[in-house]
Each structure stands twice: as C-alpha cells, then as structure tokens.
C-alpha cells in the first residue's frame, strides 16, 4: 500500500524490567522519565497495575503501593507512545 508522506517504521516499546524481592516498593532508574503514571503500562508477574493507585512515578523512579512479590524480572514497565517513528 502506498503512503503519502513519511514512511512509518515500527519499533519495539522501550521496556524496563526489575526484580521484586517482596519488601522493596521503589524501583529505578527507568530508561526515561515518563510524562506521568498513565504514560507507562506496568505489569507485576503478568498482572496489569493501575496508575495512581497501584503505583506512582516521580522522575525515573517508580513506587508501588504494595511491595511486588519476589521474582526475577517479574516487574515489566512499557513506555507508551514510542511504538513508531517516522524517517
């Protein structure tokens, strides 16, 4: 299919992963500072976390209301809005 304008090239989301230990509630540093809590999608052990109630963000630091369970790379942060670029 032909495009008018710049060709869209897809790129993967910027992703940060952390390992919970059952006691720590604060993690960082994120790859980049999101505009706010809703600018990232956060999953702990595959379960989506709600921005503002399950976690907050300050700069490149994410703080959970409840400490995530122990696990290797069980905290996944997807930075939204970086799914495509133009060339």
C-alpha distances in whole Angstrom, upper triangle without the diagonal:
4,7,10,13,13,11,12,14,16,19,22,24,28,30,34,36,40,43,45,49,50,52,50,48,46,44,42,41,37,35,34,36,34,34,36,36,33,31,32,31,35,35,39,39,36,37,35,38,38,38,41,43,42,42,42,40,42,41,40,42,41,44,45,47,48,48,45,47,47,45,43,39,40,38,35,33,30,29,26,24,23,20,18,18,17,17
4,7,10,11,9,11,14,16,20,23,25,28,31,35,37,41,44,46,50,51,53,51,49,47,44,42,41,37,35,34,36,34,34,36,37,34,31,32,32,36,37,41,41,38,39,37,39,39,39,42,44,44,43,42,41,42,40,40,42,42,45,45,48,49,49,47,48,49,46,44,41,41,40,36,34,31,29,27,24,23,21,18,17,15,15
4,6,7,7,9,12,15,18,21,23,26,29,33,36,39,42,45,48,50,51,48,46,44,42,40,38,35,32,31,33,31,31,33,34,31,29,30,30,34,35,39,40,37,38,35,37,37,36,39,42,41,40,39,38,39,37,37,39,39,42,43,46,47,47,45,47,47,45,43,39,40,38,34,32,28,27,24,21,20,18,15,14,12,13
4,7,8,10,14,17,20,23,25,27,31,34,37,41,44,46,50,51,52,50,47,45,43,41,39,36,33,32,33,31,30,33,34,32,29,30,32,35,37,41,42,39,40,37,38,38,37,40,42,42,41,40,38,39,37,37,40,40,43,44,46,48,48,46,48,49,47,45,41,42,40,36,34,30,28,25,22,21,20,16,15,12,13
4,7,9,12,16,18,22,23,25,29,32,35,39,42,45,48,50,51,48,45,43,41,38,37,33,30,29,30,28,28,31,33,30,27,29,30,34,36,39,41,38,39,36,37,37,35,38,41,41,39,38,36,37,35,34,38,38,41,42,45,47,47,45,47,48,45,43,40,40,38,34,32,28,26,24,20,19,18,15,13,9,10
4,6,9,13,15,19,20,22,26,29,32,36,39,42,45,47,48,45,43,40,38,35,33,30,27,26,27,26,26,29,31,28,25,26,28,31,33,37,38,36,37,34,35,35,34,36,39,39,37,36,34,35,32,32,35,35,39,40,43,44,44,42,44,45,42,40,37,37,35,32,29,26,23,21,18,17,16,12,10,6,6
4,6,10,13,16,18,21,24,28,31,34,38,40,44,45,46,44,42,40,37,34,33,29,26,26,28,26,27,29,30,28,25,26,27,30,32,35,36,34,35,33,34,34,33,36,39,38,36,36,34,35,32,31,34,35,38,39,42,43,43,41,43,43,40,38,35,35,34,30,28,24,22,21,17,16,14,10,9,6,6
4,7,10,13,15,17,21,24,27,31,34,36,40,42,43,40,38,36,33,31,30,26,24,23,25,23,24,26,27,25,22,22,23,26,28,31,32,30,31,29,30,30,29,33,35,34,33,32,30,32,30,28,31,31,35,35,38,40,39,37,39,40,37,35,31,32,30,26,24,21,19,17,14,12,10,7,6,5,7
4,7,10,13,15,18,22,25,28,31,34,38,39,41,38,36,34,31,29,28,24,21,21,23,22,23,26,26,24,21,21,22,25,26,29,30,28,29,27,29,30,29,32,34,33,32,31,29,31,28,27,30,30,33,34,37,38,38,35,37,37,34,32,28,29,28,24,22,19,17,16,14,11,9,6,6,6,7
4,7,9,12,15,19,21,25,28,31,34,36,37,35,33,31,28,27,25,22,19,19,22,20,22,23,24,22,19,18,19,21,22,26,27,24,26,24,26,26,26,29,31,30,29,28,27,28,26,25,27,27,30,31,34,35,34,32,33,33,31,29,25,26,24,20,19,15,15,13,12,9,6,5,7,9,11
4,7,9,12,15,18,22,25,28,31,33,34,32,30,28,25,23,22,19,16,16,19,18,20,22,22,20,17,16,17,19,20,23,24,22,24,22,24,25,24,28,30,28,26,26,24,26,24,22,24,24,27,28,31,32,31,29,31,31,28,25,22,23,21,18,16,13,12,12,11,8,6,5,7,10,12
4,6,8,12,15,18,21,24,28,29,31,28,27,25,22,20,20,16,14,15,18,16,19,20,20,19,16,14,14,16,17,20,21,19,20,19,21,22,22,25,27,25,24,24,22,24,22,20,22,21,25,25,28,29,28,25,27,27,24,22,18,19,18,14,13,10,10,10,10,8,6,8,10,14,16
4,6,10,12,16,19,22,25,27,28,26,24,22,19,18,17,13,11,12,14,13,15,16,16,15,12,10,11,13,14,17,19,17,18,16,18,19,18,21,23,22,20,20,18,20,19,17,18,18,21,22,25,26,25,22,24,25,22,20,17,17,15,11,10,6,6,7,8,6,5,9,11,15,17
4,7,10,14,17,20,23,25,26,23,22,20,16,14,13,10,8,9,12,11,14,15,15,15,12,10,11,12,14,17,18,17,19,17,18,19,18,21,23,21,19,18,16,18,16,13,15,15,19,20,24,24,23,21,23,23,21,19,15,16,14,10,8,6,5,8,9,7,8,11,13,16,18
4,7,10,14,16,20,22,23,20,19,17,14,12,12,9,8,10,12,12,15,16,15,15,12,10,10,10,11,13,15,14,16,15,15,17,17,20,21,19,17,17,15,17,16,13,14,14,17,18,21,21,20,18,20,20,17,15,11,13,10,7,6,5,6,9,12,10,11,14,16,20,22
4,7,11,13,17,19,19,17,16,14,10,9,9,6,7,10,12,12,16,16,14,15,13,10,11,10,11,12,14,14,16,15,15,17,16,19,20,17,15,15,14,15,14,11,11,11,14,15,19,19,17,15,17,17,15,13,9,11,8,6,5,7,8,12,15,13,15,18,20,23,25
4,7,10,13,16,17,15,14,13,10,9,10,9,10,13,15,15,19,18,16,17,16,13,12,10,10,10,11,12,14,14,14,17,17,19,20,17,15,16,15,17,17,13,13,12,14,14,18,17,15,13,14,13,11,9,5,7,5,5,6,9,11,15,18,17,18,21,23,27,28
4,6,10,12,13,11,11,10,7,8,10,10,12,15,16,17,20,19,17,19,18,14,14,11,11,9,11,13,14,15,15,18,17,19,19,16,14,16,15,17,17,13,12,11,12,12,16,15,12,10,11,10,9,7,5,7,5,7,8,12,14,18,21,20,21,24,26,30,32
4,7,10,11,10,11,11,9,11,13,13,15,18,19,20,23,22,20,21,21,18,16,13,12,9,10,13,15,16,16,19,19,21,20,17,16,18,17,19,20,16,14,13,13,13,16,14,11,9,9,7,6,5,4,6,6,9,12,15,18,21,24,24,24,28,30,34,35
4,6,8,7,8,10,9,12,14,15,18,20,20,21,24,22,19,21,21,18,17,13,12,9,10,13,14,15,14,17,18,19,18,15,14,16,17,19,20,17,14,12,12,11,13,11,8,5,5,5,5,7,7,7,7,10,13,17,19,22,26,25,26,30,32,36,38
4,6,6,9,11,11,14,17,18,21,23,23,24,27,25,22,24,25,22,20,17,15,12,12,16,16,18,17,20,21,22,20,17,16,19,19,21,22,20,17,15,14,13,14,12,8,7,6,4,7,9,10,10,11,14,17,20,23,26,29,29,30,34,36,40,42
4,6,8,11,12,16,19,20,23,25,25,25,27,25,22,24,25,22,21,17,15,12,12,16,16,17,16,19,20,20,18,15,15,18,19,21,23,21,18,15,13,11,12,9,5,5,4,5,9,11,13,11,12,16,18,21,24,27,30,30,32,35,37,41,43
4,7,9,11,15,18,19,23,24,24,24,27,24,22,24,25,23,22,18,17,14,15,19,18,19,17,20,20,20,18,15,15,17,18,20,22,20,16,14,12,11,11,9,5,7,8,8,12,14,15,14,14,17,19,23,25,27,31,31,33,36,38,42,44
4,6,8,11,14,16,19,21,20,21,23,21,19,22,22,20,19,16,16,13,15,18,18,18,16,18,18,18,17,14,13,14,15,16,18,16,13,11,9,9,10,9,5,7,9,10,12,14,14,13,12,15,16,20,22,25,28,28,30,33,35,39,41
4,7,10,13,14,18,19,18,18,20,18,15,18,19,17,17,14,14,12,15,17,16,16,14,15,15,14,13,11,9,10,12,13,15,14,10,8,5,5,7,6,5,7,10,12,14,15,15,13,11,14,14,18,19,22,26,26,28,31,33,37,39
4,7,10,11,15,16,15,16,18,16,14,17,18,16,16,13,15,13,16,19,18,17,15,16,15,14,14,12,9,10,10,10,12,11,7,6,4,6,9,10,8,10,13,14,15,16,15,14,11,14,13,17,17,20,24,24,26,29,31,35,37
4,7,8,12,13,13,14,17,15,14,17,17,14,15,12,13,12,15,17,17,17,15,16,15,16,16,14,11,11,10,11,11,9,6,5,6,8,12,12,10,10,13,13,14,14,12,12,10,11,11,14,15,18,21,21,24,27,28,32,34
3,5,8,10,10,12,15,15,14,17,16,14,15,13,15,15,18,19,19,18,17,18,16,17,18,16,13,12,10,10,9,6,5,6,9,12,15,16,14,14,17,16,16,15,13,14,11,12,11,13,14,17,20,19,22,25,26,29,31
4,6,8,9,11,15,15,15,17,16,14,16,14,17,17,19,21,21,20,19,20,18,19,20,18,15,14,11,10,9,5,6,8,11,14,18,19,17,16,19,19,18,17,14,16,13,13,11,14,13,17,19,18,21,23,24,28,29
4,5,7,9,12,12,12,15,12,11,13,12,14,15,18,19,19,18,17,18,16,17,19,17,14,13,10,10,8,5,6,8,11,14,18,19,17,17,19,19,18,17,14,15,12,11,8,10,9,13,15,14,17,20,21,24,26
4,7,9,13,14,15,16,13,12,14,14,16,18,20,20,21,20,19,20,18,20,22,20,17,16,13,13,10,7,10,11,15,18,21,22,21,20,22,22,21,19,15,17,14,12,10,10,9,12,14,12,15,17,18,21,23
4,6,9,11,13,14,11,11,14,14,17,19,22,22,22,20,19,20,17,19,21,20,17,15,11,11,8,6,10,11,15,18,21,23,22,21,24,24,23,22,18,19,16,14,11,11,8,11,12,11,15,17,17,20,22
4,7,8,10,12,10,10,13,14,18,19,23,23,22,20,18,18,15,16,19,18,15,12,8,8,5,5,8,10,13,16,19,22,21,21,24,25,24,23,20,20,17,15,12,12,9,12,13,13,16,18,19,22,24
4,5,7,9,6,7,11,12,16,18,22,21,20,17,16,15,12,13,17,16,13,11,8,9,7,7,10,10,13,16,18,21,21,20,24,25,24,24,20,20,16,14,11,10,7,9,10,11,14,17,18,21,23
4,7,8,6,9,12,14,18,21,24,23,22,19,17,16,12,13,17,17,14,12,9,9,9,10,12,12,15,17,20,22,23,23,26,28,28,27,24,23,20,18,14,13,10,10,11,12,16,18,18,21,24
4,5,5,8,11,12,16,19,22,21,20,17,14,13,9,9,13,14,11,8,6,8,9,10,11,10,12,14,16,19,20,20,24,26,26,26,22,22,18,16,13,13,10,11,12,15,17,20,21,24,27
4,5,6,8,9,13,15,19,18,16,13,11,9,5,6,10,10,8,6,6,9,10,11,11,9,10,11,13,16,17,17,21,23,23,23,20,19,15,14,11,11,10,11,13,15,18,21,22,26,29
4,5,7,9,13,16,19,18,16,12,11,8,6,8,11,11,10,9,9,12,13,14,14,12,14,14,16,18,20,19,22,25,24,25,21,20,16,15,11,11,10,9,11,14,16,18,21,24,27
4,7,10,13,17,20,18,17,14,13,12,9,11,14,14,12,11,10,12,12,12,13,12,15,16,18,20,21,20,23,25,24,24,21,20,16,14,10,9,6,6,8,10,13,15,17,20,24
4,6,10,13,16,15,14,11,10,10,8,11,14,13,11,10,9,12,12,12,12,10,13,14,16,18,18,17,20,22,21,20,17,16,12,10,6,5,5,5,9,10,12,16,18,21,24
4,7,10,13,11,11,7,8,8,8,12,13,11,11,12,12,15,16,14,14,12,14,13,16,17,17,15,18,20,19,19,15,14,11,8,6,5,7,7,11,12,13,17,19,23,26
4,7,10,9,8,6,6,8,8,11,12,9,9,11,11,15,16,14,13,10,11,10,13,14,14,11,14,16,15,15,12,10,7,6,5,6,9,10,14,15,16,20,22,26,29
4,6,5,5,4,6,9,11,14,14,10,11,13,14,18,19,17,15,12,13,11,14,13,13,10,12,14,13,13,11,8,6,5,7,9,12,13,17,18,18,22,25,28,31
4,5,5,7,7,11,13,15,14,10,11,14,15,19,20,18,16,13,13,10,12,11,10,7,8,10,9,11,9,6,5,6,9,12,15,17,20,21,21,25,28,32,34
4,6,9,10,14,16,19,17,14,15,18,19,22,24,21,19,16,16,14,16,14,12,9,8,9,8,10,9,5,6,8,11,14,17,19,23,23,23,27,30,33,36
4,7,9,13,15,18,17,14,15,18,20,23,24,22,20,17,18,15,17,16,15,12,12,13,12,12,11,8,8,8,11,12,16,17,21,21,20,24,27,31,34
4,6,10,13,16,14,11,13,16,18,22,23,22,20,16,16,13,15,14,14,11,12,14,13,15,13,10,9,10,12,13,16,17,21,22,21,25,28,32,35
4,7,9,13,12,9,11,14,16,19,21,19,18,15,15,13,14,14,15,12,14,17,16,17,15,12,10,10,10,11,14,14,18,19,19,23,26,29,33
4,6,9,8,6,7,10,13,16,19,17,16,12,12,9,10,11,12,11,13,16,16,18,16,13,10,10,10,12,14,14,18,20,20,24,27,31,34
4,6,6,5,7,9,12,16,18,18,16,13,12,10,11,12,14,14,17,20,20,21,19,16,14,13,12,13,14,14,18,20,21,24,27,30,34
4,6,6,6,7,9,12,15,15,14,11,11,10,10,13,15,15,18,21,21,22,20,18,14,14,12,13,13,13,16,18,20,23,26,29,32
4,6,5,5,8,11,15,15,14,11,10,9,9,12,15,16,19,22,23,24,22,20,17,17,15,16,16,16,19,21,23,26,28,32,35
4,6,7,11,14,17,18,16,12,10,9,7,10,13,14,17,21,22,24,22,19,16,17,16,18,18,19,22,24,25,29,31,35,38
4,7,11,14,17,17,14,10,9,6,5,7,10,10,14,17,18,20,18,15,13,14,13,15,17,18,21,23,24,28,30,34,37
4,7,10,13,13,10,7,5,4,6,8,10,11,14,17,18,19,17,15,12,13,11,14,15,16,19,21,23,26,28,32,35
4,7,10,11,8,6,5,7,8,11,13,14,17,20,21,22,19,18,14,15,12,14,14,16,18,20,22,26,27,31,34
4,6,7,6,5,6,9,11,14,15,15,19,21,21,22,19,18,14,14,11,13,12,14,17,18,21,24,25,28,31
4,6,5,7,8,11,14,17,17,18,22,23,24,24,21,21,17,17,14,16,14,16,18,20,23,25,26,29,32
4,6,8,11,14,17,20,19,20,23,24,25,24,21,21,18,17,14,15,13,16,17,18,21,23,24,27,29
4,7,10,13,17,19,18,18,21,22,21,21,18,18,15,14,12,13,12,15,17,16,20,22,23,26,28
4,7,10,13,15,14,15,18,19,19,19,16,17,13,14,11,14,13,16,19,19,22,25,26,29,31
4,7,10,12,11,12,15,17,17,17,15,14,11,11,9,12,12,15,18,19,21,24,26,29,32
4,7,9,9,10,14,16,17,18,16,15,12,13,12,15,16,18,21,22,24,28,29,33,36
4,5,6,8,11,14,15,17,16,14,11,13,12,16,17,19,22,23,25,29,31,34,37
4,7,9,12,15,18,20,19,16,14,16,16,19,20,21,25,26,28,32,34,37,40
4,6,9,12,15,17,17,14,13,16,16,19,21,23,27,28,29,33,35,39,42
4,6,9,12,14,14,12,11,14,15,19,21,23,27,28,29,33,35,39,41
4,7,9,11,11,8,8,11,13,17,19,22,25,26,27,31,33,37,39
4,6,10,11,8,9,13,15,19,22,24,28,28,29,33,35,39,41
4,7,9,8,10,13,16,20,23,25,29,29,30,33,36,39,41
4,6,5,8,11,15,18,21,24,28,27,27,31,33,37,39
4,5,8,11,14,17,20,23,26,25,26,29,31,35,37
4,6,7,10,13,16,19,23,22,22,25,27,31,33
4,6,10,13,16,19,22,22,22,26,28,32,34
4,7,10,13,16,19,19,20,24,26,30,32
4,7,10,12,16,16,16,20,22,26,28
4,6,9,13,13,14,18,20,24,26
4,6,9,9,10,14,16,20,23
4,7,7,9,12,14,18,21
4,6,7,10,13,16,19
4,6,8,10,13,16
4,6,7,11,14
4,7,11,14
4,7,10
4,7
4
